[in-house]
Amino acid sequence: MNSFQNENLQRSLLYVTALTGGNYTTAEFDQTIDVALVLSCIAWPSEAQEWISRARQWPSSDIVQRIVREGCHVVPKAYPGEEDDDELQWRLSFSLAERTLANTFMPWQRTTYLVLKKLWRRYLKEPKVISSYHLKTTMFWVSEKITPNQWQENNIGRFYLAALSTLIEFLTNRKLPNFFLPDNNMIGHVPNEDVQTILEKLVDIRKKPRSYLDGLVSPTNTFTVFSEEAVEPCVDNEYGQHAMYRQLFNEFFFKL
């Protein structure tokens, strides 16, 4: 792995070699990591007290208490659009809590999130309205309403569509709330015309799930492409209680 560091950005190049079709193939992965100075909060912030007692199905009360014990941080970072302000601004950061939450995801929650990221990379990165962080936040909101025993393989299609619907609702209302600070609208600074452009793309993805999923699984020499019979149920039954998602999402794990 090669890396370099420039101010608060660190870029890493990871090389992975795999045996495919009798030949060795090397793939290069380029990742940039944002490194920031943070300060620990001495107590859980009053602005996030509502999150502790919020009615929810997920996470468990034990995880909630663990997150509160571990606390959060503040970072010297301005609100988007106010970077030129001379006054120093501090932002609450719940990255540690978010990592704990993500680690409690069941396999099919993780899979749904990875597929959403794949859709975002292919179809939703421009104009710059939503990010992978917004997708993760959306997954948190969806997961909060669903009992853990509902996160099963035969329900994954349902939750994939529920996540899309939730994101559409957020953009329709022009408000994507932070999971810990719901009054914080994370797209409040984004021009309405850009939000509308991404919203229209999302609505089309939600209306035609098979078409867009097919677009993510392209024929290659390395990866298996699914038969027409495996993809067809995505159209016939929008809640996807079929084997297609298991095959499809396993494929995405290798391609992301």
N, C-alpha and C positions, 0 to 999 in steps of 0.2 A: 504494500500500500504506500503510495506517495501522497504527500500532503504539503500544503503551504498555508501560512497564516498572514492575513492582512487586516490590521485594525481588529474589528470584532467579527470578522468572517474567516472561517477555516474551510478549505476545500480539500476533499479527499478523493483519490482515485483508487478504486478497488478492482482488481482483476481476478476473474473467476474462470477456471478452465474446466470444461465438462466433456465427457466422451459421448458423441452423438453420431450414430450411423457408422461406427467404426473409426471415426476421426475425432481428434481433439479440437475443440473450438474454444476460443478465449473471448469473453465478453468484458467490456469495460463499463464500470458504473461510476458516474461523476456525481458527487454529493457535496453541497455547500451547507455548512452548519453555522448558525448564528450564535455567537458566544457573547454573553452579556454579563455585566456586573450586577449582582443582586444583593439585597439586604433582607435578612429574615425579619418577619413581623413578630413582635413580642407576644401577640395574642391574635386570635381569629378576628378579622375586621368586622365591625358592626354592620358595614354595608352588605356583608355576605351572611348575616345571621339567618335570613330567611331560608337559605339553602339547607341549613342544618335541620330545620323542622318541616321542610316541605313534604307534602304528601307524595309518596312515590312507591313504585314496585321494586325499583333498583336504584342504587346499590343497597346492600343490607345495612342495618343500623350499625353493625360492627365496623364496616368499611367507612361509614360516615364518621364515626367517632375516631377512627384511626386517622382519617384525613384531617380532622380538626386538630388532633394532637400534633400531627406533623407540621401543620401550619401552612402559611403561604409566604410570599416574598413581595418586595417592591423593587421595581426597576426604573432607572432614570430614562424614561422614554415618553415622548410627546404623543398626544392623540393624533391619529392620521389627519393630515391637512394643517396641523399646527406646528410642524417641525421648525418653522422659521421664527417662532415665538422665542424671545430672549429669556423668558422666565422658565426656570427649570421645572419640568413636570415629572411626577412619579406615577407609575402605573402599577396596580396590583397584579401580581402574577400567580396563577394557580397551576403552574406547569407540573409541580410535584404531585398535586392532587389529581391532575389529569392523567399522569402516568399511572398512578395507583388505580384509577378507574379503568384505564385501558387494559391493565393487567388482570382485571376481573372479567373481562370479556370472555364469553364462551367462544369456541372456534367459529361458530356461524356468525356471531357478531363481528368478529375480526374479518371474516370473509366478506360480509356485506360492506364493511368499511373499505376494504381493499378494492372491491369492484367499483364503488363510488369514486374512489381516487382515480381508477383507470378511466372511468367516464369523464371525470373532470379534466384529466390530462389530455384526453383526445378531443373533447367537445366544448369544455367550459372555461378554459383558461383565459380567453380573450373575449370581450374586454375584461379587465381585471376587476372583478366584483367579488367572487368567492375564492377561497383558498382551501388547501387541505385541512387547515385548522377549522374552518367553518364547517367542513364535512364532518370532522370529528365531533364538533359541538352538536351538530344535528343528530349524530348517532347517539350522543349522550341524552338528548331530549327524547328521542324515540325510545331508547332503552328504559328510561325512567318510567314509562307507561306500561311496560310489558313485564309480566312475571317471568322469573328465570326459567321455569319449566316450559315456557312457550318458545324459548330459543332452541328450536330443534331443527334438524335437517329438513323435515318435510314442511316447515313453515318459512324457510329462508326467503322464498320468493315473495311471500307476503310482506316481510319486513324490509326487503329491498325496495319494494314499491312504496311502503309506508315512509321510508326515509326520503324518497324522492318527493312524495306528497308533502311531507313536513317542510322540506326545503322550498318547495313551490309556495307553500303558505307563508313562509318567512319573507320571501321576495315579493309576494303579492302585497303584503302589509308594509313593505319597505322597512322591515325591522328583523334583524337576525340577532336575537338576544344571547348574551354571554350566559353560559350555563350556571355560573356562580353569582353573577351580577346581572339579572334579567333586565334591569333598567338601562344597561349599557348596550346600545344598538351598534353592533360591530360593522354595519354597512351604512351608518348614518351619514358618512362623509362621501359616499359614492354617488355620482351623478345619476339622476333618475333614468335617463335614457340608456345608460349602461346596464342598470339593474333590469330594465325592461327587455333589453336584448338577451341577457342570460335567462331571464324568466321565460321568454318565448322558446328558447332552446330546451329548457327543462320541461316545459309543458309538452313539447313534441317528443322528448325522450320518454316521458311518462305515458303518452298515448301510444307510442310504438316501441315498447320494450324490446321486442324480438329484433327489430331492424337495427337498433343501436347496439345490442349485445352481439349480434352477428358481426357488426363492424369492428368489435374488439377482438374477435377470435379469427384472425386471418391465417390462411394456409402458409406454413413454413416447413422447412425440412426437419425442424427440431421438435415441433409441438403437434400433437394430434388435433385434428379439426373434427367437430362433432357432426353426426349425420343429421339429415333433415328431420328424422323422426325424433331425435333427442331435443331439437330446438322447438318443434311445433307446439308442445304444451304451453310454452311461454305466452302464446297468443290465445290459445283455447281456454286457459284457466289462469287469469291474472294473478291469482294467489299462489300459483306455482307449486302445488303439492305434487311434485314429481321428481324423478331422478336427474332431470336436466341440470338443476342448479348444482348438485354435487359434482357432476362432471365439469360443468362450466367453471365453477369457482376453484376447483382443484387446478384447472388449467391456468386461471389467473394467478394463482400463487406462484407458479413457475415463471410467469411472464412479467410480473411487477418488479 
